[in-house]
């Protein structure tokens, strides 16, 4: 079964970091600018990466077990009305593996 690496996708989110202030020369007679400007690095990611990050956030909000579906299946099994074709099961297994 294929698994999605959520950590790899989360690493695609845009990050903004601030550089530390440059070291000023200790020599008072230096001709360099005494006021150091802070610069900001910006990384831009593709719209596809942003969309993937949004989907991951949505998926994280979903429950791992769909209780309503489990209960419906439980009732079908207990009543003897749950009938699944072995062909459908085999096709689903193969579809997940490919």
Backbone atoms as SQL, in Angstrom:
CREATE TABLE atoms (id INTEGER PRIMARY KEY, chain TEXT, resi INTEGER, resn TEXT, atom TEXT, x REAL, y REAL, z REAL);
INSERT INTO atoms VALUES
  (1, 'A', 1, 'UNK', 'N', 0.829, -1.165, 0.000),
  (2, 'A', 1, 'UNK', 'CA', 0.000, 0.000, 0.000),
  (3, 'A', 1, 'UNK', 'C', 0.881, 1.238, 0.000),
  (4, 'A', 2, 'UNK', 'N', 0.547, 2.207, -0.788),
  (5, 'A', 2, 'UNK', 'CA', 1.346, 3.428, -0.871),
  (6, 'A', 2, 'UNK', 'C', 1.056, 4.305, 0.336),
  (7, 'A', 3, 'UNK', 'N', 2.104, 4.936, 0.877),
  (8, 'A', 3, 'UNK', 'CA', 1.938, 5.819, 2.010),
  (9, 'A', 3, 'UNK', 'C', 2.483, 7.188, 1.649),
  (10, 'A', 4, 'UNK', 'N', 1.819, 8.207, 2.148),
  (11, 'A', 4, 'UNK', 'CA', 2.191, 9.585, 1.890),
  (12, 'A', 4, 'UNK', 'C', 3.063, 10.078, 3.035),
  (13, 'A', 5, 'UNK', 'N', 4.219, 10.625, 2.725),
  (14, 'A', 5, 'UNK', 'CA', 5.118, 11.149, 3.742),
  (15, 'A', 5, 'UNK', 'C', 4.723, 12.584, 4.048),
  (16, 'A', 6, 'UNK', 'N', 3.953, 12.770, 5.131),
  (17, 'A', 6, 'UNK', 'CA', 3.452, 14.090, 5.482),
  (18, 'A', 6, 'UNK', 'C', 4.567, 15.039, 5.893),
  (19, 'A', 7, 'UNK', 'N', 5.621, 14.522, 6.491),
  (20, 'A', 7, 'UNK', 'CA', 6.730, 15.394, 6.892),
  (21, 'A', 7, 'UNK', 'C', 7.415, 16.003, 5.686),
  (22, 'A', 8, 'UNK', 'N', 7.549, 15.231, 4.613),
  (23, 'A', 8, 'UNK', 'CA', 8.185, 15.759, 3.405),
  (24, 'A', 8, 'UNK', 'C', 7.321, 16.852, 2.787),
  (25, 'A', 9, 'UNK', 'N', 6.027, 16.663, 2.828),
  (26, 'A', 9, 'UNK', 'CA', 5.126, 17.673, 2.264),
  (27, 'A', 9, 'UNK', 'C', 5.136, 18.928, 3.131),
  (28, 'A', 10, 'UNK', 'N', 5.119, 18.751, 4.442),
  (29, 'A', 10, 'UNK', 'CA', 5.140, 19.919, 5.323),
  (30, 'A', 10, 'UNK', 'C', 6.401, 20.742, 5.126),
  (31, 'A', 11, 'UNK', 'N', 7.486, 20.107, 4.723),
  (32, 'A', 11, 'UNK', 'CA', 8.731, 20.849, 4.515),
  (33, 'A', 11, 'UNK', 'C', 8.654, 21.741, 3.286),
  (34, 'A', 12, 'UNK', 'N', 7.630, 21.579, 2.457),
  (35, 'A', 12, 'UNK', 'CA', 7.471, 22.401, 1.265),
  (36, 'A', 12, 'UNK', 'C', 6.789, 23.736, 1.553),
  (37, 'A', 13, 'UNK', 'N', 6.308, 23.924, 2.743),
  (38, 'A', 13, 'UNK', 'CA', 5.621, 25.162, 3.088),
  (39, 'A', 13, 'UNK', 'C', 6.597, 26.330, 3.029),
  (40, 'A', 14, 'UNK', 'N', 6.088, 27.521, 2.697),
  (41, 'A', 14, 'UNK', 'CA', 6.989, 28.675, 2.629),
  (42, 'A', 14, 'UNK', 'C', 7.505, 29.032, 4.028),
  (43, 'A', 15, 'UNK', 'N', 8.768, 29.301, 4.105),
  (44, 'A', 15, 'UNK', 'CA', 9.388, 29.686, 5.372),
  (45, 'A', 15, 'UNK', 'C', 10.022, 31.054, 5.203),
  (46, 'A', 16, 'UNK', 'N', 9.986, 31.808, 6.251),
  (47, 'A', 16, 'UNK', 'CA', 10.618, 33.112, 6.212),
  (48, 'A', 16, 'UNK', 'C', 11.546, 33.184, 7.413),
  (49, 'A', 17, 'UNK', 'N', 12.803, 33.456, 7.147),
  (50, 'A', 17, 'UNK', 'CA', 13.770, 33.552, 8.226),
  (51, 'A', 17, 'UNK', 'C', 14.444, 34.906, 8.177),
  (52, 'A', 18, 'UNK', 'N', 14.909, 35.331, 9.317),
  (53, 'A', 18, 'UNK', 'CA', 15.567, 36.624, 9.392),
  (54, 'A', 18, 'UNK', 'C', 17.046, 36.386, 9.657),
  (55, 'A', 19, 'UNK', 'N', 17.872, 37.056, 8.890),
  (56, 'A', 19, 'UNK', 'CA', 19.316, 36.922, 9.076),
  (57, 'A', 19, 'UNK', 'C', 19.734, 37.651, 10.342),
  (58, 'A', 20, 'UNK', 'N', 20.752, 37.140, 10.996),
  (59, 'A', 20, 'UNK', 'CA', 21.272, 37.869, 12.156),
  (60, 'A', 20, 'UNK', 'C', 21.942, 39.165, 11.694),
  (61, 'A', 21, 'UNK', 'N', 22.021, 40.110, 12.593),
  (62, 'A', 21, 'UNK', 'CA', 22.627, 41.392, 12.261),
  (63, 'A', 21, 'UNK', 'C', 24.104, 41.190, 11.944),
  (64, 'A', 22, 'UNK', 'N', 24.585, 41.826, 10.861),
  (65, 'A', 22, 'UNK', 'CA', 25.997, 41.664, 10.501),
  (66, 'A', 22, 'UNK', 'C', 26.910, 42.197, 11.610),
  (67, 'A', 23, 'UNK', 'N', 28.108, 41.642, 11.689),
  (68, 'A', 23, 'UNK', 'CA', 29.101, 42.081, 12.680),
  (69, 'A', 23, 'UNK', 'C', 29.657, 43.434, 12.247),
  (70, 'A', 24, 'UNK', 'N', 29.666, 44.355, 13.169),
  (71, 'A', 24, 'UNK', 'CA', 30.187, 45.699, 12.883),
  (72, 'A', 24, 'UNK', 'C', 31.678, 45.737, 13.208),
  (73, 'A', 25, 'UNK', 'N', 32.425, 46.473, 12.414),
  (74, 'A', 25, 'UNK', 'CA', 33.862, 46.574, 12.713),
  (75, 'A', 25, 'UNK', 'C', 34.080, 47.308, 14.033),
  (76, 'A', 26, 'UNK', 'N', 35.100, 46.884, 14.771),
  (77, 'A', 26, 'UNK', 'CA', 35.381, 47.497, 16.065),
  (78, 'A', 26, 'UNK', 'C', 36.203, 48.772, 15.925),
  (79, 'A', 27, 'UNK', 'N', 36.743, 49.029, 14.757),
  (80, 'A', 27, 'UNK', 'CA', 37.565, 50.208, 14.525),
  (81, 'A', 27, 'UNK', 'C', 36.657, 51.426, 14.326),
  (82, 'A', 28, 'UNK', 'N', 36.721, 52.440, 15.228),
  (83, 'A', 28, 'UNK', 'CA', 35.844, 53.601, 15.100),
  (84, 'A', 28, 'UNK', 'C', 36.142, 54.436, 13.855),
  (85, 'A', 29, 'UNK', 'N', 37.328, 54.361, 13.287),
  (86, 'A', 29, 'UNK', 'CA', 37.675, 55.149, 12.114),
  (87, 'A', 29, 'UNK', 'C', 37.313, 54.452, 10.809),
  (88, 'A', 30, 'UNK', 'N', 36.612, 53.358, 10.908),
  (89, 'A', 30, 'UNK', 'CA', 36.275, 52.587, 9.715),
  (90, 'A', 30, 'UNK', 'C', 35.316, 53.368, 8.822),
  (91, 'A', 31, 'UNK', 'N', 35.417, 53.168, 7.528),
  (92, 'A', 31, 'UNK', 'CA', 34.567, 53.881, 6.579),
  (93, 'A', 31, 'UNK', 'C', 33.285, 53.126, 6.269),
  (94, 'A', 32, 'UNK', 'N', 33.068, 51.975, 6.873),
  (95, 'A', 32, 'UNK', 'CA', 31.863, 51.207, 6.583),
  (96, 'A', 32, 'UNK', 'C', 30.653, 51.842, 7.257),
  (97, 'A', 33, 'UNK', 'N', 29.497, 51.543, 6.762),
  (98, 'A', 33, 'UNK', 'CA', 28.240, 52.073, 7.278),
  (99, 'A', 33, 'UNK', 'C', 28.032, 51.560, 8.697),
  (100, 'A', 34, 'UNK', 'N', 27.782, 52.465, 9.648),
  (101, 'A', 34, 'UNK', 'CA', 27.652, 52.055, 11.038),
  (102, 'A', 34, 'UNK', 'C', 26.272, 51.502, 11.359),
  (103, 'A', 35, 'UNK', 'N', 25.282, 51.791, 10.547),
  (104, 'A', 35, 'UNK', 'CA', 23.952, 51.231, 10.808),
  (105, 'A', 35, 'UNK', 'C', 23.752, 50.019, 9.913),
  (106, 'A', 36, 'UNK', 'N', 23.667, 48.883, 10.537),
  (107, 'A', 36, 'UNK', 'CA', 23.509, 47.635, 9.786),
  (108, 'A', 36, 'UNK', 'C', 22.030, 47.435, 9.465),
  (109, 'A', 37, 'UNK', 'N', 21.758, 47.103, 8.224),
  (110, 'A', 37, 'UNK', 'CA', 20.382, 46.835, 7.817),
  (111, 'A', 37, 'UNK', 'C', 20.104, 45.353, 7.961),
  (112, 'A', 38, 'UNK', 'N', 18.924, 45.043, 8.468),
  (113, 'A', 38, 'UNK', 'CA', 18.532, 43.649, 8.559),
  (114, 'A', 38, 'UNK', 'C', 17.847, 43.269, 7.252),
  (115, 'A', 39, 'UNK', 'N', 18.212, 42.124, 6.758),
  (116, 'A', 39, 'UNK', 'CA', 17.580, 41.644, 5.542),
  (117, 'A', 39, 'UNK', 'C', 16.794, 40.389, 5.860),
  (118, 'A', 40, 'UNK', 'N', 15.811, 40.098, 5.043),
  (119, 'A', 40, 'UNK', 'CA', 14.967, 38.938, 5.253),
  (120, 'A', 40, 'UNK', 'C', 15.051, 38.037, 4.037),
  (121, 'A', 41, 'UNK', 'N', 15.285, 36.766, 4.292),
  (122, 'A', 41, 'UNK', 'CA', 15.271, 35.777, 3.219),
  (123, 'A', 41, 'UNK', 'C', 13.842, 35.285, 3.039),
  (124, 'A', 42, 'UNK', 'N', 13.433, 35.155, 1.806),
  (125, 'A', 42, 'UNK', 'CA', 12.100, 34.653, 1.515),
  (126, 'A', 42, 'UNK', 'C', 12.225, 33.524, 0.511),
  (127, 'A', 43, 'UNK', 'N', 11.558, 32.432, 0.818),
  (128, 'A', 43, 'UNK', 'CA', 11.539, 31.294, -0.093),
  (129, 'A', 43, 'UNK', 'C', 10.131, 31.182, -0.643),
  (130, 'A', 44, 'UNK', 'N', 10.019, 31.150, -1.953),
  (131, 'A', 44, 'UNK', 'CA', 8.709, 30.998, -2.563),
  (132, 'A', 44, 'UNK', 'C', 8.576, 29.571, -3.082),
  (133, 'A', 45, 'UNK', 'N', 7.417, 28.983, -2.826),
  (134, 'A', 45, 'UNK', 'CA', 7.161, 27.633, -3.310),
  (135, 'A', 45, 'UNK', 'C', 6.070, 27.687, -4.369),
  (136, 'A', 46, 'UNK', 'N', 5.993, 26.657, -5.140),
  (137, 'A', 46, 'UNK', 'CA', 5.024, 26.622, -6.230),
  (138, 'A', 46, 'UNK', 'C', 3.598, 26.559, -5.693),
  (139, 'A', 47, 'UNK', 'N', 2.668, 26.906, -6.548),
  (140, 'A', 47, 'UNK', 'CA', 1.260, 26.844, -6.151),
  (141, 'A', 47, 'UNK', 'C', 0.863, 25.399, -5.863),
  (142, 'A', 48, 'UNK', 'N', 1.484, 24.460, -6.540),
  (143, 'A', 48, 'UNK', 'CA', 1.190, 23.046, -6.295),
  (144, 'A', 48, 'UNK', 'C', 1.635, 22.650, -4.880),
  (145, 'A', 49, 'UNK', 'N', 2.772, 23.122, -4.444),
  (146, 'A', 49, 'UNK', 'CA', 3.247, 22.817, -3.092),
  (147, 'A', 49, 'UNK', 'C', 2.336, 23.441, -2.051),
  (148, 'A', 50, 'UNK', 'N', 1.862, 24.660, -2.310),
  (149, 'A', 50, 'UNK', 'CA', 0.923, 25.297, -1.374),
  (150, 'A', 50, 'UNK', 'C', -0.384, 24.508, -1.305),
  (151, 'A', 51, 'UNK', 'N', -0.851, 24.035, -2.450),
  (152, 'A', 51, 'UNK', 'CA', -2.086, 23.255, -2.485),
  (153, 'A', 51, 'UNK', 'C', -1.911, 21.945, -1.716),
  (154, 'A', 52, 'UNK', 'N', -0.766, 21.306, -1.886),
  (155, 'A', 52, 'UNK', 'CA', -0.488, 20.068, -1.154),
  (156, 'A', 52, 'UNK', 'C', -0.471, 20.338, 0.345),
  (157, 'A', 53, 'UNK', 'N', 0.136, 21.426, 0.761),
  (158, 'A', 53, 'UNK', 'CA', 0.191, 21.776, 2.181),
  (159, 'A', 53, 'UNK', 'C', -1.216, 22.002, 2.730),
  (160, 'A', 54, 'UNK', 'N', -2.094, 22.648, 1.951),
  (161, 'A', 54, 'UNK', 'CA', -3.472, 22.860, 2.391),
  (162, 'A', 54, 'UNK', 'C', -4.212, 21.527, 2.519),
  (163, 'A', 55, 'UNK', 'N', -3.996, 20.635, 1.571),
  (164, 'A', 55, 'UNK', 'CA', -4.643, 19.322, 1.634),
  (165, 'A', 55, 'UNK', 'C', -4.161, 18.520, 2.837),
  (166, 'A', 56, 'UNK', 'N', -2.880, 18.630, 3.129),
  (167, 'A', 56, 'UNK', 'CA', -2.339, 17.935, 4.305),
  (168, 'A', 56, 'UNK', 'C', -2.985, 18.482, 5.569),
  (169, 'A', 57, 'UNK', 'N', -3.130, 19.800, 5.670),
  (170, 'A', 57, 'UNK', 'CA', -3.777, 20.391, 6.835),
  (171, 'A', 57, 'UNK', 'C', -5.209, 19.894, 6.980),
  (172, 'A', 58, 'UNK', 'N', -5.918, 19.812, 5.850),
  (173, 'A', 58, 'UNK', 'CA', -7.297, 19.314, 5.885),
  (174, 'A', 58, 'UNK', 'C', -7.338, 17.857, 6.315),
  (175, 'A', 59, 'UNK', 'N', -6.410, 17.066, 5.800),
  (176, 'A', 59, 'UNK', 'CA', -6.374, 15.642, 6.135),
  (177, 'A', 59, 'UNK', 'C', -6.071, 15.427, 7.615),
  (178, 'A', 60, 'UNK', 'N', -5.244, 16.282, 8.174),
  (179, 'A', 60, 'UNK', 'CA', -4.911, 16.159, 9.595),
  (180, 'A', 60, 'UNK', 'C', -6.134, 16.400, 10.471),
  (181, 'A', 61, 'UNK', 'N', -7.095, 17.161, 9.964),
  (182, 'A', 61, 'UNK', 'CA', -8.307, 17.445, 10.723),
  (183, 'A', 61, 'UNK', 'C', -9.348, 16.341, 10.649),
  (184, 'A', 62, 'UNK', 'N', -9.134, 15.359, 9.783),
  (185, 'A', 62, 'UNK', 'CA', -10.097, 14.271, 9.634),
  (186, 'A', 62, 'UNK', 'C', -9.831, 13.185, 10.668),
  (187, 'A', 63, 'UNK', 'N', -10.890, 12.529, 11.120),
  (188, 'A', 63, 'UNK', 'CA', -10.668, 11.429, 12.065),
  (189, 'A', 63, 'UNK', 'C', -10.029, 10.247, 11.352),
  (190, 'A', 64, 'UNK', 'N', -9.228, 9.482, 12.083),
  (191, 'A', 64, 'UNK', 'CA', -8.569, 8.329, 11.485),
  (192, 'A', 64, 'UNK', 'C', -9.565, 7.209, 11.207),
  (193, 'A', 65, 'UNK', 'N', -10.588, 7.117, 12.021),
  (194, 'A', 65, 'UNK', 'CA', -11.600, 6.083, 11.858),
  (195, 'A', 65, 'UNK', 'C', -12.943, 6.759, 11.623),
  (196, 'A', 66, 'UNK', 'N', -13.594, 6.376, 10.543),
  (197, 'A', 66, 'UNK', 'CA', -14.914, 6.929, 10.243),
  (198, 'A', 66, 'UNK', 'C', -15.947, 6.106, 11.002),
  (199, 'A', 67, 'UNK', 'N', -16.281, 6.565, 12.204),
  (200, 'A', 67, 'UNK', 'CA', -17.147, 5.816, 13.114),
  (201, 'A', 67, 'UNK', 'C', -18.498, 5.479, 12.490),
  (202, 'A', 68, 'UNK', 'N', -19.076, 6.416, 11.711),
  (203, 'A', 68, 'UNK', 'CA', -20.383, 6.157, 11.110),
  (204, 'A', 68, 'UNK', 'C', -20.310, 4.976, 10.150),
  (205, 'A', 69, 'UNK', 'N', -19.257, 4.944, 9.352),
  (206, 'A', 69, 'UNK', 'CA', -19.078, 3.870, 8.376),
  (207, 'A', 69, 'UNK', 'C', -18.837, 2.542, 9.080),
  (208, 'A', 70, 'UNK', 'N', -18.041, 2.553, 10.123),
  (209, 'A', 70, 'UNK', 'CA', -17.758, 1.331, 10.871),
  (210, 'A', 70, 'UNK', 'C', -19.048, 0.791, 11.486),
  (211, 'A', 71, 'UNK', 'N', -19.851, 1.655, 12.059),
  (212, 'A', 71, 'UNK', 'CA', -21.104, 1.220, 12.680),
  (213, 'A', 71, 'UNK', 'C', -22.079, 0.661, 11.646),
  (214, 'A', 72, 'UNK', 'N', -22.166, 1.302, 10.486),
  (215, 'A', 72, 'UNK', 'CA', -23.046, 0.809, 9.430),
  (216, 'A', 72, 'UNK', 'C', -22.608, -0.585, 8.970),
  (217, 'A', 73, 'UNK', 'N', -21.302, -0.771, 8.794),
  (218, 'A', 73, 'UNK', 'CA', -20.798, -2.085, 8.393),
  (219, 'A', 73, 'UNK', 'C', -21.014, -3.124, 9.494),
  (220, 'A', 74, 'UNK', 'N', -20.830, -2.721, 10.736),
  (221, 'A', 74, 'UNK', 'CA', -21.040, -3.635, 11.867),
  (222, 'A', 74, 'UNK', 'C', -22.479, -4.148, 11.866),
  (223, 'A', 75, 'UNK', 'N', -23.430, -3.244, 11.635),
  (224, 'A', 75, 'UNK', 'CA', -24.840, -3.636, 11.620),
  (225, 'A', 75, 'UNK', 'C', -25.142, -4.578, 10.453),
  (226, 'A', 76, 'UNK', 'N', -24.542, -4.309, 9.282),
  (227, 'A', 76, 'UNK', 'CA', -24.753, -5.189, 8.129),
  (228, 'A', 76, 'UNK', 'C', -24.210, -6.591, 8.397),
  (229, 'A', 77, 'UNK', 'N', -23.015, -6.667, 8.997),
  (230, 'A', 77, 'UNK', 'CA', -22.411, -7.961, 9.296),
  (231, 'A', 77, 'UNK', 'C', -23.269, -8.720, 10.305),
  (232, 'A', 78, 'UNK', 'N', -23.693, -8.043, 11.366),
  (233, 'A', 78, 'UNK', 'CA', -24.487, -8.701, 12.400),
  (234, 'A', 78, 'UNK', 'C', -25.835, -9.177, 11.883),
  (235, 'A', 79, 'UNK', 'N', -26.404, -8.458, 10.931),
  (236, 'A', 79, 'UNK', 'CA', -27.708, -8.855, 10.391),
  (237, 'A', 79, 'UNK', 'C', -27.575, -9.905, 9.295),
  (238, 'A', 80, 'UNK', 'N', -26.332, -10.195, 8.857),
  (239, 'A', 80, 'UNK', 'CA', -26.111, -11.184, 7.812),
  (240, 'A', 80, 'UNK', 'C', -26.337, -10.633, 6.413),
  (241, 'A', 81, 'UNK', 'N', -26.454, -9.322, 6.279),
  (242, 'A', 81, 'UNK', 'CA', -26.716, -8.699, 4.984),
  (243, 'A', 81, 'UNK', 'C', -25.446, -8.173, 4.303),
  (244, 'A', 82, 'UNK', 'N', -24.323, -8.350, 4.947),
  (245, 'A', 82, 'UNK', 'CA', -23.070, -7.864, 4.372),
  (246, 'A', 82, 'UNK', 'C', -22.532, -8.913, 3.421),
  (247, 'A', 83, 'UNK', 'N', -22.518, -8.592, 2.130),
  (248, 'A', 83, 'UNK', 'CA', -22.081, -9.541, 1.118),
  (249, 'A', 83, 'UNK', 'C', -21.118, -8.837, 0.179),
  (250, 'A', 84, 'UNK', 'N', -19.879, -9.279, 0.205),
  (251, 'A', 84, 'UNK', 'CA', -18.864, -8.681, -0.656),
  (252, 'A', 84, 'UNK', 'C', -18.311, -9.767, -1.566),
  (253, 'A', 85, 'UNK', 'N', -18.200, -9.434, -2.812),
  (254, 'A', 85, 'UNK', 'CA', -17.665, -10.379, -3.791),
  (255, 'A', 85, 'UNK', 'C', -16.160, -10.517, -3.599),
  (256, 'A', 86, 'UNK', 'N', -15.670, -11.745, -3.661),
  (257, 'A', 86, 'UNK', 'CA', -14.229, -11.968, -3.527),
  (258, 'A', 86, 'UNK', 'C', -13.489, -11.334, -4.700),
  (259, 'A', 87, 'UNK', 'N', -14.148, -11.235, -5.840),
  (260, 'A', 87, 'UNK', 'CA', -13.548, -10.582, -7.004),
  (261, 'A', 87, 'UNK', 'C', -13.308, -9.101, -6.707),
  (262, 'A', 88, 'UNK', 'N', -14.280, -8.430, -6.065),
  (263, 'A', 88, 'UNK', 'CA', -14.120, -7.009, -5.705),
  (264, 'A', 88, 'UNK', 'C', -12.980, -6.817, -4.715),
  (265, 'A', 89, 'UNK', 'N', -12.866, -7.733, -3.777),
  (266, 'A', 89, 'UNK', 'CA', -11.779, -7.647, -2.790),
  (267, 'A', 89, 'UNK', 'C', -10.428, -7.793, -3.484),
  (268, 'A', 90, 'UNK', 'N', -10.298, -8.778, -4.359),
  (269, 'A', 90, 'UNK', 'CA', -9.037, -8.993, -5.081),
  (270, 'A', 90, 'UNK', 'C', -8.693, -7.787, -5.944),
  (271, 'A', 91, 'UNK', 'N', -9.682, -7.203, -6.621),
  (272, 'A', 91, 'UNK', 'CA', -9.434, -6.024, -7.454),
  (273, 'A', 91, 'UNK', 'C', -8.968, -4.838, -6.616),
  (274, 'A', 92, 'UNK', 'N', -9.582, -4.661, -5.457),
  (275, 'A', 92, 'UNK', 'CA', -9.199, -3.561, -4.574),
  (276, 'A', 92, 'UNK', 'C', -7.769, -3.750, -4.075),
  (277, 'A', 93, 'UNK', 'N', -7.405, -4.971, -3.722),
  (278, 'A', 93, 'UNK', 'CA', -6.045, -5.247, -3.249),
  (279, 'A', 93, 'UNK', 'C', -5.036, -4.948, -4.357),
  (280, 'A', 94, 'UNK', 'N', -5.323, -5.426, -5.565),
  (281, 'A', 94, 'UNK', 'CA', -4.413, -5.176, -6.671),
  (282, 'A', 94, 'UNK', 'C', -4.332, -3.700, -7.013),
  (283, 'A', 95, 'UNK', 'N', -5.425, -2.996, -6.963),
  (284, 'A', 95, 'UNK', 'CA', -5.450, -1.563, -7.274),
  (285, 'A', 95, 'UNK', 'C', -4.578, -0.795, -6.269),
  (286, 'A', 96, 'UNK', 'N', -4.649, -1.176, -4.998),
  (287, 'A', 96, 'UNK', 'CA', -3.833, -0.499, -3.978),
  (288, 'A', 96, 'UNK', 'C', -2.353, -0.796, -4.136),
  (289, 'A', 97, 'UNK', 'N', -2.008, -1.966, -4.644),
  (290, 'A', 97, 'UNK', 'CA', -0.613, -2.349, -4.777),
  (291, 'A', 97, 'UNK', 'C', 0.048, -1.771, -6.022),
  (292, 'A', 98, 'UNK', 'N', -0.740, -1.403, -7.004),
  (293, 'A', 98, 'UNK', 'CA', -0.176, -0.895, -8.249),
  (294, 'A', 98, 'UNK', 'C', -0.068, 0.559, -8.213);
